[in-house]
Amino acid sequence: MTPEQLVAILKRDVIDGNIELYKNLLNTTNEAQNPIWKSILLMYIELSKEDKEVFLNFLRIVEINTLSHVLGILDGSTYVDEINDEFILTTESSNEKINEDLQDLFLELIEENK
């Protein structure tokens, strides 16, 4: 697997997949037990169609930023207290390190797909 393939899969499954999941849940859930979901559903139901899109776009930005930050940590370009070792991400079929510029590749892919 190449770094480009990995970031494409992560974008598809983590970003695009989760946004679709949240959109479907928010549009089809009538009742929730979790207090946070209850509050969000009450708020979301009252939003206009345009404001619902704004809300989902905000969730998308949060997800992109979160995944980007994690990839930066794996690349070693984002500093985190208590992580002093370098991560070496490989696949089962290759010992070639693929985590040197995952964050940059991911953000480029996001920019290309705007």
Jmol script that loads the backbone (N, CA, C; Angstrom):
load data "model"
ATOM      1  N   MET A   1       0.854  -1.172   0.000  1.00  0.00           N
ATOM      2  CA  MET A   1       0.000   0.000   0.000  1.00  0.00           C
ATOM      3  C   MET A   1       0.898   1.233   0.000  1.00  0.00           C
ATOM      4  N   THR A   2       0.539   2.179  -0.825  1.00  0.00           N
ATOM      5  CA  THR A   2       1.307   3.422  -0.874  1.00  0.00           C
ATOM      6  C   THR A   2       0.704   4.433   0.105  1.00  0.00           C
ATOM      7  N   PRO A   3       1.474   5.453   0.471  1.00  0.00           N
ATOM      8  CA  PRO A   3       0.909   6.500   1.323  1.00  0.00           C
ATOM      9  C   PRO A   3      -0.320   7.159   0.688  1.00  0.00           C
ATOM     10  N   GLU A   4      -0.287   7.355  -0.614  1.00  0.00           N
ATOM     11  CA  GLU A   4      -1.417   7.959  -1.321  1.00  0.00           C
ATOM     12  C   GLU A   4      -2.675   7.096  -1.216  1.00  0.00           C
ATOM     13  N   GLN A   5      -2.499   5.786  -1.333  1.00  0.00           N
ATOM     14  CA  GLN A   5      -3.636   4.875  -1.204  1.00  0.00           C
ATOM     15  C   GLN A   5      -4.210   4.931   0.209  1.00  0.00           C
ATOM     16  N   LEU A   6      -3.320   4.949   1.203  1.00  0.00           N
ATOM     17  CA  LEU A   6      -3.775   4.995   2.586  1.00  0.00           C
ATOM     18  C   LEU A   6      -4.584   6.253   2.868  1.00  0.00           C
ATOM     19  N   VAL A   7      -4.085   7.409   2.473  1.00  0.00           N
ATOM     20  CA  VAL A   7      -4.831   8.643   2.772  1.00  0.00           C
ATOM     21  C   VAL A   7      -6.145   8.703   2.001  1.00  0.00           C
ATOM     22  N   ALA A   8      -6.169   8.135   0.787  1.00  0.00           N
ATOM     23  CA  ALA A   8      -7.427   8.094   0.034  1.00  0.00           C
ATOM     24  C   ALA A   8      -8.462   7.222   0.740  1.00  0.00           C
ATOM     25  N   ILE A   9      -8.024   6.092   1.264  1.00  0.00           N
ATOM     26  CA  ILE A   9      -8.929   5.204   2.001  1.00  0.00           C
ATOM     27  C   ILE A   9      -9.406   5.870   3.283  1.00  0.00           C
ATOM     28  N   LEU A  10      -8.491   6.516   4.007  1.00  0.00           N
ATOM     29  CA  LEU A  10      -8.877   7.215   5.235  1.00  0.00           C
ATOM     30  C   LEU A  10      -9.872   8.327   4.953  1.00  0.00           C
ATOM     31  N   LYS A  11      -9.638   9.088   3.891  1.00  0.00           N
ATOM     32  CA  LYS A  11     -10.584  10.152   3.532  1.00  0.00           C
ATOM     33  C   LYS A  11     -11.958   9.563   3.229  1.00  0.00           C
ATOM     34  N   ARG A  12     -11.971   8.514   2.437  1.00  0.00           N
ATOM     35  CA  ARG A  12     -13.241   7.901   2.043  1.00  0.00           C
ATOM     36  C   ARG A  12     -13.995   7.329   3.244  1.00  0.00           C
ATOM     37  N   ASP A  13     -13.297   6.549   4.065  1.00  0.00           N
ATOM     38  CA  ASP A  13     -13.980   5.834   5.142  1.00  0.00           C
ATOM     39  C   ASP A  13     -14.158   6.659   6.405  1.00  0.00           C
ATOM     40  N   VAL A  14     -13.163   7.445   6.775  1.00  0.00           N
ATOM     41  CA  VAL A  14     -13.245   8.199   8.021  1.00  0.00           C
ATOM     42  C   VAL A  14     -13.980   9.513   7.826  1.00  0.00           C
ATOM     43  N   ILE A  15     -13.620  10.273   6.819  1.00  0.00           N
ATOM     44  CA  ILE A  15     -14.233  11.592   6.632  1.00  0.00           C
ATOM     45  C   ILE A  15     -15.581  11.453   5.919  1.00  0.00           C
ATOM     46  N   ASP A  16     -15.552  11.011   4.675  1.00  0.00           N
ATOM     47  CA  ASP A  16     -16.783  10.936   3.885  1.00  0.00           C
ATOM     48  C   ASP A  16     -17.785   9.955   4.496  1.00  0.00           C
ATOM     49  N   GLY A  17     -17.288   8.798   4.931  1.00  0.00           N
ATOM     50  CA  GLY A  17     -18.176   7.784   5.509  1.00  0.00           C
ATOM     51  C   GLY A  17     -18.843   8.247   6.790  1.00  0.00           C
ATOM     52  N   ASN A  18     -18.064   8.878   7.675  1.00  0.00           N
ATOM     53  CA  ASN A  18     -18.640   9.352   8.934  1.00  0.00           C
ATOM     54  C   ASN A  18     -19.636  10.481   8.722  1.00  0.00           C
ATOM     55  N   ILE A  19     -19.342  11.389   7.813  1.00  0.00           N
ATOM     56  CA  ILE A  19     -20.284  12.485   7.558  1.00  0.00           C
ATOM     57  C   ILE A  19     -21.605  11.930   7.038  1.00  0.00           C
ATOM     58  N   GLU A  20     -21.539  10.962   6.148  1.00  0.00           N
ATOM     59  CA  GLU A  20     -22.778  10.335   5.660  1.00  0.00           C
ATOM     60  C   GLU A  20     -23.516   9.641   6.797  1.00  0.00           C
ATOM     61  N   LEU A  21     -22.784   8.958   7.663  1.00  0.00           N
ATOM     62  CA  LEU A  21     -23.393   8.294   8.812  1.00  0.00           C
ATOM     63  C   LEU A  21     -24.092   9.306   9.716  1.00  0.00           C
ATOM     64  N   TYR A  22     -23.386  10.382  10.066  1.00  0.00           N
ATOM     65  CA  TYR A  22     -23.990  11.412  10.925  1.00  0.00           C
ATOM     66  C   TYR A  22     -25.209  12.042  10.255  1.00  0.00           C
ATOM     67  N   LYS A  23     -25.092  12.325   8.973  1.00  0.00           N
ATOM     68  CA  LYS A  23     -26.215  12.924   8.238  1.00  0.00           C
ATOM     69  C   LYS A  23     -27.436  12.001   8.282  1.00  0.00           C
ATOM     70  N   ASN A  24     -27.220  10.717   8.018  1.00  0.00           N
ATOM     71  CA  ASN A  24     -28.326   9.754   8.048  1.00  0.00           C
ATOM     72  C   ASN A  24     -28.913   9.629   9.456  1.00  0.00           C
ATOM     73  N   LEU A  25     -28.040   9.560  10.460  1.00  0.00           N
ATOM     74  CA  LEU A  25     -28.532   9.451  11.834  1.00  0.00           C
ATOM     75  C   LEU A  25     -29.340  10.686  12.236  1.00  0.00           C
ATOM     76  N   LEU A  26     -28.817  11.856  11.908  1.00  0.00           N
ATOM     77  CA  LEU A  26     -29.513  13.090  12.282  1.00  0.00           C
ATOM     78  C   LEU A  26     -30.841  13.255  11.545  1.00  0.00           C
ATOM     79  N   ASN A  27     -30.905  12.747  10.321  1.00  0.00           N
ATOM     80  CA  ASN A  27     -32.130  12.896   9.532  1.00  0.00           C
ATOM     81  C   ASN A  27     -33.157  11.799   9.771  1.00  0.00           C
ATOM     82  N   THR A  28     -32.751  10.695  10.413  1.00  0.00           N
ATOM     83  CA  THR A  28     -33.691   9.584  10.568  1.00  0.00           C
ATOM     84  C   THR A  28     -33.967   9.190  12.012  1.00  0.00           C
ATOM     85  N   THR A  29     -33.168   9.679  12.947  1.00  0.00           N
ATOM     86  CA  THR A  29     -33.353   9.304  14.348  1.00  0.00           C
ATOM     87  C   THR A  29     -34.452  10.160  14.965  1.00  0.00           C
ATOM     88  N   ASN A  30     -35.427   9.514  15.554  1.00  0.00           N
ATOM     89  CA  ASN A  30     -36.534  10.230  16.181  1.00  0.00           C
ATOM     90  C   ASN A  30     -36.348  10.394  17.682  1.00  0.00           C
ATOM     91  N   GLU A  31     -35.620   9.465  18.266  1.00  0.00           N
ATOM     92  CA  GLU A  31     -35.441   9.491  19.710  1.00  0.00           C
ATOM     93  C   GLU A  31     -34.061   8.927  20.048  1.00  0.00           C
ATOM     94  N   ALA A  32     -33.421   9.535  21.036  1.00  0.00           N
ATOM     95  CA  ALA A  32     -32.103   9.078  21.461  1.00  0.00           C
ATOM     96  C   ALA A  32     -32.068   8.946  22.974  1.00  0.00           C
ATOM     97  N   GLN A  33     -31.222   8.059  23.462  1.00  0.00           N
ATOM     98  CA  GLN A  33     -31.047   7.877  24.904  1.00  0.00           C
ATOM     99  C   GLN A  33     -29.878   8.692  25.440  1.00  0.00           C
ATOM    100  N   ASN A  34     -28.841   8.813  24.626  1.00  0.00           N
ATOM    101  CA  ASN A  34     -27.653   9.556  25.028  1.00  0.00           C
ATOM    102  C   ASN A  34     -27.996  11.044  25.154  1.00  0.00           C
ATOM    103  N   PRO A  35     -27.668  11.679  26.283  1.00  0.00           N
ATOM    104  CA  PRO A  35     -28.016  13.084  26.493  1.00  0.00           C
ATOM    105  C   PRO A  35     -27.441  14.027  25.434  1.00  0.00           C
ATOM    106  N   ILE A  36     -26.248  13.744  24.974  1.00  0.00           N
ATOM    107  CA  ILE A  36     -25.657  14.601  23.938  1.00  0.00           C
ATOM    108  C   ILE A  36     -26.438  14.467  22.637  1.00  0.00           C
ATOM    109  N   TRP A  37     -26.755  13.226  22.246  1.00  0.00           N
ATOM    110  CA  TRP A  37     -27.532  13.020  21.033  1.00  0.00           C
ATOM    111  C   TRP A  37     -28.917  13.653  21.149  1.00  0.00           C
ATOM    112  N   LYS A  38     -29.537  13.547  22.327  1.00  0.00           N
ATOM    113  CA  LYS A  38     -30.837  14.173  22.533  1.00  0.00           C
ATOM    114  C   LYS A  38     -30.756  15.669  22.257  1.00  0.00           C
ATOM    115  N   SER A  39     -29.744  16.299  22.806  1.00  0.00           N
ATOM    116  CA  SER A  39     -29.576  17.745  22.625  1.00  0.00           C
ATOM    117  C   SER A  39     -29.301  18.109  21.177  1.00  0.00           C
ATOM    118  N   ILE A  40     -28.437  17.356  20.543  1.00  0.00           N
ATOM    119  CA  ILE A  40     -28.100  17.635  19.140  1.00  0.00           C
ATOM    120  C   ILE A  40     -29.324  17.436  18.254  1.00  0.00           C
ATOM    121  N   LEU A  41     -30.079  16.365  18.493  1.00  0.00           N
ATOM    122  CA  LEU A  41     -31.275  16.126  17.680  1.00  0.00           C
ATOM    123  C   LEU A  41     -32.279  17.266  17.812  1.00  0.00           C
ATOM    124  N   LEU A  42     -32.500  17.724  19.039  1.00  0.00           N
ATOM    125  CA  LEU A  42     -33.421  18.843  19.243  1.00  0.00           C
ATOM    126  C   LEU A  42     -32.953  20.086  18.491  1.00  0.00           C
ATOM    127  N   MET A  43     -31.671  20.349  18.534  1.00  0.00           N
ATOM    128  CA  MET A  43     -31.125  21.503  17.831  1.00  0.00           C
ATOM    129  C   MET A  43     -31.212  21.309  16.315  1.00  0.00           C
ATOM    130  N   TYR A  44     -30.787  20.139  15.845  1.00  0.00           N
ATOM    131  CA  TYR A  44     -30.719  19.864  14.410  1.00  0.00           C
ATOM    132  C   TYR A  44     -32.099  19.938  13.754  1.00  0.00           C
ATOM    133  N   ILE A  45     -33.101  19.404  14.411  1.00  0.00           N
ATOM    134  CA  ILE A  45     -34.457  19.394  13.861  1.00  0.00           C
ATOM    135  C   ILE A  45     -34.957  20.805  13.593  1.00  0.00           C
ATOM    136  N   GLU A  46     -34.554  21.736  14.428  1.00  0.00           N
ATOM    137  CA  GLU A  46     -35.004  23.128  14.297  1.00  0.00           C
ATOM    138  C   GLU A  46     -34.261  23.923  13.230  1.00  0.00           C
ATOM    139  N   LEU A  47     -33.170  23.384  12.724  1.00  0.00           N
ATOM    140  CA  LEU A  47     -32.373  24.109  11.739  1.00  0.00           C
ATOM    141  C   LEU A  47     -33.046  24.104  10.369  1.00  0.00           C
ATOM    142  N   SER A  48     -32.795  25.167   9.609  1.00  0.00           N
ATOM    143  CA  SER A  48     -33.242  25.195   8.217  1.00  0.00           C
ATOM    144  C   SER A  48     -32.386  24.226   7.410  1.00  0.00           C
ATOM    145  N   LYS A  49     -32.797  23.943   6.200  1.00  0.00           N
ATOM    146  CA  LYS A  49     -32.037  23.044   5.334  1.00  0.00           C
ATOM    147  C   LYS A  49     -30.612  23.578   5.127  1.00  0.00           C
ATOM    148  N   GLU A  50     -30.500  24.878   4.907  1.00  0.00           N
ATOM    149  CA  GLU A  50     -29.189  25.499   4.707  1.00  0.00           C
ATOM    150  C   GLU A  50     -28.331  25.393   5.966  1.00  0.00           C
ATOM    151  N   ASP A  51     -28.939  25.640   7.130  1.00  0.00           N
ATOM    152  CA  ASP A  51     -28.191  25.563   8.381  1.00  0.00           C
ATOM    153  C   ASP A  51     -27.780  24.130   8.708  1.00  0.00           C
ATOM    154  N   LYS A  52     -28.590  23.159   8.291  1.00  0.00           N
ATOM    155  CA  LYS A  52     -28.194  21.762   8.469  1.00  0.00           C
ATOM    156  C   LYS A  52     -26.933  21.454   7.667  1.00  0.00           C
ATOM    157  N   GLU A  53     -26.858  21.981   6.458  1.00  0.00           N
ATOM    158  CA  GLU A  53     -25.666  21.794   5.630  1.00  0.00           C
ATOM    159  C   GLU A  53     -24.450  22.471   6.264  1.00  0.00           C
ATOM    160  N   VAL A  54     -24.649  23.655   6.819  1.00  0.00           N
ATOM    161  CA  VAL A  54     -23.562  24.361   7.510  1.00  0.00           C
ATOM    162  C   VAL A  54     -23.078  23.524   8.692  1.00  0.00           C
ATOM    163  N   PHE A  55     -24.004  22.987   9.455  1.00  0.00           N
ATOM    164  CA  PHE A  55     -23.653  22.151  10.612  1.00  0.00           C
ATOM    165  C   PHE A  55     -22.849  20.933  10.179  1.00  0.00           C
ATOM    166  N   LEU A  56     -23.298  20.246   9.127  1.00  0.00           N
ATOM    167  CA  LEU A  56     -22.586  19.067   8.639  1.00  0.00           C
ATOM    168  C   LEU A  56     -21.215  19.440   8.077  1.00  0.00           C
ATOM    169  N   ASN A  57     -21.119  20.592   7.443  1.00  0.00           N
ATOM    170  CA  ASN A  57     -19.815  21.056   6.954  1.00  0.00           C
ATOM    171  C   ASN A  57     -18.865  21.342   8.113  1.00  0.00           C
ATOM    172  N   PHE A  58     -19.408  21.869   9.205  1.00  0.00           N
ATOM    173  CA  PHE A  58     -18.588  22.088  10.394  1.00  0.00           C
ATOM    174  C   PHE A  58     -18.085  20.759  10.946  1.00  0.00           C
ATOM    175  N   LEU A  59     -18.967  19.759  11.009  1.00  0.00           N
ATOM    176  CA  LEU A  59     -18.533  18.428  11.464  1.00  0.00           C
ATOM    177  C   LEU A  59     -17.422  17.888  10.568  1.00  0.00           C
ATOM    178  N   ARG A  60     -17.550  18.129   9.277  1.00  0.00           N
ATOM    179  CA  ARG A  60     -16.534  17.684   8.321  1.00  0.00           C
ATOM    180  C   ARG A  60     -15.184  18.341   8.625  1.00  0.00           C
ATOM    181  N   ILE A  61     -15.200  19.638   8.898  1.00  0.00           N
ATOM    182  CA  ILE A  61     -13.960  20.356   9.228  1.00  0.00           C
ATOM    183  C   ILE A  61     -13.331  19.778  10.494  1.00  0.00           C
ATOM    184  N   VAL A  62     -14.160  19.491  11.494  1.00  0.00           N
ATOM    185  CA  VAL A  62     -13.648  18.920  12.743  1.00  0.00           C
ATOM    186  C   VAL A  62     -13.002  17.564  12.466  1.00  0.00           C
ATOM    187  N   GLU A  63     -13.641  16.752  11.669  1.00  0.00           N
ATOM    188  CA  GLU A  63     -13.088  15.438  11.348  1.00  0.00           C
ATOM    189  C   GLU A  63     -11.789  15.556  10.555  1.00  0.00           C
ATOM    190  N   ILE A  64     -11.753  16.453   9.590  1.00  0.00           N
ATOM    191  CA  ILE A  64     -10.534  16.658   8.796  1.00  0.00           C
ATOM    192  C   ILE A  64      -9.393  17.107   9.702  1.00  0.00           C
ATOM    193  N   ASN A  65      -9.663  18.069  10.558  1.00  0.00           N
ATOM    194  CA  ASN A  65      -8.617  18.564  11.459  1.00  0.00           C
ATOM    195  C   ASN A  65      -8.128  17.475  12.405  1.00  0.00           C
ATOM    196  N   THR A  66      -9.043  16.666  12.912  1.00  0.00           N
ATOM    197  CA  THR A  66      -8.672  15.591  13.839  1.00  0.00           C
ATOM    198  C   THR A  66      -7.803  14.549  13.145  1.00  0.00           C
ATOM    199  N   LEU A  67      -8.230  14.097  11.987  1.00  0.00           N
ATOM    200  CA  LEU A  67      -7.451  13.088  11.262  1.00  0.00           C
ATOM    201  C   LEU A  67      -6.105  13.667  10.834  1.00  0.00           C
ATOM    202  N   SER A  68      -6.090  14.901  10.395  1.00  0.00           N
ATOM    203  CA  SER A  68      -4.840  15.552  10.013  1.00  0.00           C
ATOM    204  C   SER A  68      -3.868  15.591  11.187  1.00  0.00           C
ATOM    205  N   HIS A  69      -4.366  15.911  12.354  1.00  0.00           N
ATOM    206  CA  HIS A  69      -3.527  15.972  13.550  1.00  0.00           C
ATOM    207  C   HIS A  69      -2.940  14.594  13.878  1.00  0.00           C
ATOM    208  N   VAL A  70      -3.752  13.560  13.804  1.00  0.00           N
ATOM    209  CA  VAL A  70      -3.276  12.195  14.067  1.00  0.00           C
ATOM    210  C   VAL A  70      -2.210  11.799  13.045  1.00  0.00           C
ATOM    211  N   LEU A  71      -2.451  12.124  11.778  1.00  0.00           N
ATOM    212  CA  LEU A  71      -1.452  11.794  10.750  1.00  0.00           C
ATOM    213  C   LEU A  71      -0.154  12.554  10.988  1.00  0.00           C
ATOM    214  N   GLY A  72      -0.257  13.807  11.445  1.00  0.00           N
ATOM    215  CA  GLY A  72       0.936  14.567  11.785  1.00  0.00           C
ATOM    216  C   GLY A  72       1.713  13.922  12.918  1.00  0.00           C
ATOM    217  N   ILE A  73       1.015  13.386  13.881  1.00  0.00           N
ATOM    218  CA  ILE A  73       1.670  12.675  14.984  1.00  0.00           C
ATOM    219  C   ILE A  73       2.389  11.433  14.450  1.00  0.00           C
ATOM    220  N   LEU A  74       1.713  10.673  13.596  1.00  0.00           N
ATOM    221  CA  LEU A  74       2.339   9.477  13.019  1.00  0.00           C
ATOM    222  C   LEU A  74       3.540   9.826  12.148  1.00  0.00           C
ATOM    223  N   ASP A  75       3.453  10.961  11.433  1.00  0.00           N
ATOM    224  CA  ASP A  75       4.562  11.405  10.582  1.00  0.00           C
ATOM    225  C   ASP A  75       5.736  11.925  11.397  1.00  0.00           C
ATOM    226  N   GLY A  76       5.459  12.375  12.602  1.00  0.00           N
ATOM    227  CA  GLY A  76       6.497  12.986  13.411  1.00  0.00           C
ATOM    228  C   GLY A  76       6.598  14.488  13.208  1.00  0.00           C
ATOM    229  N   SER A  77       5.670  15.062  12.462  1.00  0.00           N
ATOM    230  CA  SER A  77       5.696  16.503  12.204  1.00  0.00           C
ATOM    231  C   SER A  77       4.883  17.288  13.233  1.00  0.00           C
ATOM    232  N   THR A  78       4.086  16.603  14.024  1.00  0.00           N
ATOM    233  CA  THR A  78       3.303  17.230  15.090  1.00  0.00           C
ATOM    234  C   THR A  78       3.821  16.714  16.424  1.00  0.00           C
ATOM    235  N   TYR A  79       4.233  17.643  17.261  1.00  0.00           N
ATOM    236  CA  TYR A  79       4.792  17.279  18.557  1.00  0.00           C
ATOM    237  C   TYR A  79       3.675  17.017  19.559  1.00  0.00           C
ATOM    238  N   VAL A  80       3.853  15.965  20.347  1.00  0.00           N
ATOM    239  CA  VAL A  80       2.929  15.627  21.416  1.00  0.00           C
ATOM    240  C   VAL A  80       3.755  15.260  22.645  1.00  0.00           C
ATOM    241  N   ASP A  81       3.420  15.860  23.770  1.00  0.00           N
ATOM    242  CA  ASP A  81       4.102  15.505  25.018  1.00  0.00           C
ATOM    243  C   ASP A  81       4.032  14.003  25.229  1.00  0.00           C
ATOM    244  N   GLU A  82       5.102  13.455  25.727  1.00  0.00           N
ATOM    245  CA  GLU A  82       5.202  12.051  26.124  1.00  0.00           C
ATOM    246  C   GLU A  82       5.354  11.086  24.950  1.00  0.00           C
ATOM    247  N   ILE A  83       5.398  11.588  23.730  1.00  0.00           N
ATOM    248  CA  ILE A  83       5.716  10.712  22.593  1.00  0.00           C
ATOM    249  C   ILE A  83       7.098  11.131  22.110  1.00  0.00           C
ATOM    250  N   ASN A  84       8.065  10.327  22.483  1.00  0.00           N
ATOM    251  CA  ASN A  84       9.452  10.644  22.146  1.00  0.00           C
ATOM    252  C   ASN A  84      10.021   9.708  21.084  1.00  0.00           C
ATOM    253  N   ASP A  85       9.308   8.653  20.795  1.00  0.00           N
ATOM    254  CA  ASP A  85       9.775   7.696  19.799  1.00  0.00           C
ATOM    255  C   ASP A  85       9.215   8.034  18.431  1.00  0.00           C
ATOM    256  N   GLU A  86       9.955   7.650  17.402  1.00  0.00           N
ATOM    257  CA  GLU A  86       9.496   7.828  16.030  1.00  0.00           C
ATOM    258  C   GLU A  86       8.605   6.651  15.651  1.00  0.00           C
ATOM    259  N   PHE A  87       7.486   6.949  15.024  1.00  0.00           N
ATOM    260  CA  PHE A  87       6.609   5.880  14.541  1.00  0.00           C
ATOM    261  C   PHE A  87       7.119   5.402  13.188  1.00  0.00           C
ATOM    262  N   ILE A  88       7.051   4.104  12.989  1.00  0.00           N
ATOM    263  CA  ILE A  88       7.402   3.522  11.706  1.00  0.00           C
ATOM    264  C   ILE A  88       6.197   2.699  11.262  1.00  0.00           C
ATOM    265  N   LEU A  89       5.471   3.222  10.304  1.00  0.00           N
ATOM    266  CA  LEU A  89       4.263   2.571   9.808  1.00  0.00           C
ATOM    267  C   LEU A  89       4.591   1.838   8.518  1.00  0.00           C
ATOM    268  N   THR A  90       4.383   0.527   8.555  1.00  0.00           N
ATOM    269  CA  THR A  90       4.608  -0.314   7.378  1.00  0.00           C
ATOM    270  C   THR A  90       3.371  -1.176   7.162  1.00  0.00           C
ATOM    271  N   THR A  91       3.380  -1.928   6.093  1.00  0.00           N
ATOM    272  CA  THR A  91       2.303  -2.884   5.857  1.00  0.00           C
ATOM    273  C   THR A  91       2.859  -4.294   5.986  1.00  0.00           C
ATOM    274  N   GLU A  92       1.976  -5.231   6.056  1.00  0.00           N
ATOM    275  CA  GLU A  92       2.374  -6.630   6.163  1.00  0.00           C
ATOM    276  C   GLU A  92       3.192  -7.077   4.953  1.00  0.00           C
ATOM    277  N   SER A  93       2.852  -6.530   3.788  1.00  0.00           N
ATOM    278  CA  SER A  93       3.500  -6.986   2.556  1.00  0.00           C
ATOM    279  C   SER A  93       4.773  -6.217   2.219  1.00  0.00           C
ATOM    280  N   SER A  94       5.081  -5.160   2.971  1.00  0.00           N
ATOM    281  CA  SER A  94       6.276  -4.371   2.669  1.00  0.00           C
ATOM    282  C   SER A  94       6.836  -3.755   3.947  1.00  0.00           C
ATOM    283  N   ASN A  95       8.122  -3.727   4.035  1.00  0.00           N
ATOM    284  CA  ASN A  95       8.769  -3.081   5.178  1.00  0.00           C
ATOM    285  C   ASN A  95       9.066  -1.614   4.908  1.00  0.00           C
ATOM    286  N   GLU A  96       8.612  -1.111   3.773  1.00  0.00           N
ATOM    287  CA  GLU A  96       8.857   0.289   3.418  1.00  0.00           C
ATOM    288  C   GLU A  96       8.007   1.206   4.297  1.00  0.00           C
ATOM    289  N   LYS A  97       8.654   2.185   4.899  1.00  0.00           N
ATOM    290  CA  LYS A  97       7.971   3.138   5.775  1.00  0.00           C
ATOM    291  C   LYS A  97       7.046   4.020   4.931  1.00  0.00           C
ATOM    292  N   ILE A  98       5.783   4.116   5.356  1.00  0.00           N
ATOM    293  CA  ILE A  98       4.828   4.925   4.583  1.00  0.00           C
ATOM    294  C   ILE A  98       4.377   6.182   5.319  1.00  0.00           C
ATOM    295  N   ASN A  99       4.857   6.383   6.533  1.00  0.00           N
ATOM    296  CA  ASN A  99       4.396   7.548   7.297  1.00  0.00           C
ATOM    297  C   ASN A  99       5.491   8.604   7.433  1.00  0.00           C
ATOM    298  N   GLU A 100       5.753   9.294   6.342  1.00  0.00           N
ATOM    299  CA  GLU A 100       6.657  10.430   6.402  1.00  0.00           C
ATOM    300  C   GLU A 100       5.945  11.710   6.019  1.00  0.00           C
ATOM    301  N   ASP A 101       4.970  11.596   5.127  1.00  0.00           N
ATOM    302  CA  ASP A 101       4.240  12.795   4.706  1.00  0.00           C
ATOM    303  C   ASP A 101       2.748  12.519   4.521  1.00  0.00           C
ATOM    304  N   LEU A 102       2.203  11.668   5.386  1.00  0.00           N
ATOM    305  CA  LEU A 102       0.778  11.337   5.309  1.00  0.00           C
ATOM    306  C   LEU A 102      -0.099  12.576   5.513  1.00  0.00           C
ATOM    307  N   GLN A 103       0.276  13.416   6.472  1.00  0.00           N
ATOM    308  CA  GLN A 103      -0.520  14.609   6.744  1.00  0.00           C
ATOM    309  C   GLN A 103      -0.567  15.516   5.523  1.00  0.00           C
ATOM    310  N   ASP A 104       0.581  15.761   4.897  1.00  0.00           N
ATOM    311  CA  ASP A 104       0.610  16.613   3.708  1.00  0.00           C
ATOM    312  C   ASP A 104      -0.204  16.000   2.565  1.00  0.00           C
ATOM    313  N   LEU A 105      -0.040  14.709   2.350  1.00  0.00           N
ATOM    314  CA  LEU A 105      -0.799  14.031   1.288  1.00  0.00           C
ATOM    315  C   LEU A 105      -2.298  14.109   1.553  1.00  0.00           C
ATOM    316  N   PHE A 106      -2.686  13.913   2.801  1.00  0.00           N
ATOM    317  CA  PHE A 106      -4.093  13.978   3.175  1.00  0.00           C
ATOM    318  C   PHE A 106      -4.658  15.375   2.922  1.00  0.00           C
ATOM    319  N   LEU A 107      -3.950  16.396   3.371  1.00  0.00           N
ATOM    320  CA  LEU A 107      -4.436  17.773   3.190  1.00  0.00           C
ATOM    321  C   LEU A 107      -4.473  18.178   1.716  1.00  0.00           C
ATOM    322  N   GLU A 108      -3.516  17.683   0.918  1.00  0.00           N
ATOM    323  CA  GLU A 108      -3.557  17.912  -0.532  1.00  0.00           C
ATOM    324  C   GLU A 108      -4.797  17.276  -1.143  1.00  0.00           C
ATOM    325  N   LEU A 109      -5.105  16.061  -0.721  1.00  0.00           N
ATOM    326  CA  LEU A 109      -6.289  15.360  -1.227  1.00  0.00           C
ATOM    327  C   LEU A 109      -7.569  16.108  -0.850  1.00  0.00           C
ATOM    328  N   ILE A 110      -7.622  16.629   0.355  1.00  0.00           N
ATOM    329  CA  ILE A 110      -8.784  17.404   0.794  1.00  0.00           C
ATOM    330  C   ILE A 110      -8.929  18.657  -0.080  1.00  0.00           C
ATOM    331  N   GLU A 111      -7.814  19.344  -0.333  1.00  0.00           N
ATOM    332  CA  GLU A 111      -7.840  20.556  -1.160  1.00  0.00           C
ATOM    333  C   GLU A 111      -8.308  20.245  -2.579  1.00  0.00           C
ATOM    334  N   GLU A 112      -7.831  19.147  -3.137  1.00  0.00           N
ATOM    335  CA  GLU A 112      -8.201  18.759  -4.498  1.00  0.00           C
ATOM    336  C   GLU A 112      -9.699  18.460  -4.614  1.00  0.00           C
ATOM    337  N   ASN A 113     -10.295  17.983  -3.542  1.00  0.00           N
ATOM    338  CA  ASN A 113     -11.694  17.558  -3.576  1.00  0.00           C
ATOM    339  C   ASN A 113     -12.664  18.587  -3.031  1.00  0.00           C
ATOM    340  N   LYS A 114     -12.241  19.819  -2.921  1.00  0.00           N
ATOM    341  CA  LYS A 114     -13.165  20.861  -2.412  1.00  0.00           C
ATOM    342  C   LYS A 114     -14.234  21.173  -3.415  1.00  0.00           C
TER     343      LYS A 114
END
end "model"
wireframe off; spacefill off
backbone 0.3
color backbone group
